């Protein structure tokens, strides 16, 4: 591959860069899931969709950080 001239560069990318890309790919899915689960409950308390989303977005970021840690942990065993 022209993008990775040697196998070590590819392994470094797979261990460090790919988990971040996977987390960003999962971001809309996690956000929609949390919105469908938490927005009705939060909107009932606050009567504001904007305030509900201001709670959901940081929770989404925290879940994505957990995903990055999980993907990196799994990557240690796959890309030796």
Secondary structure, DSSP 4 states (H G I P E B T S, - for coil): --S-SSHHHHHHHHHHHHHHHHHHHHHHHHHHHHHHHHHHHHHHHHS-HHHHHHHHHHHHHHHHHHHHHHHHHHHHHH--
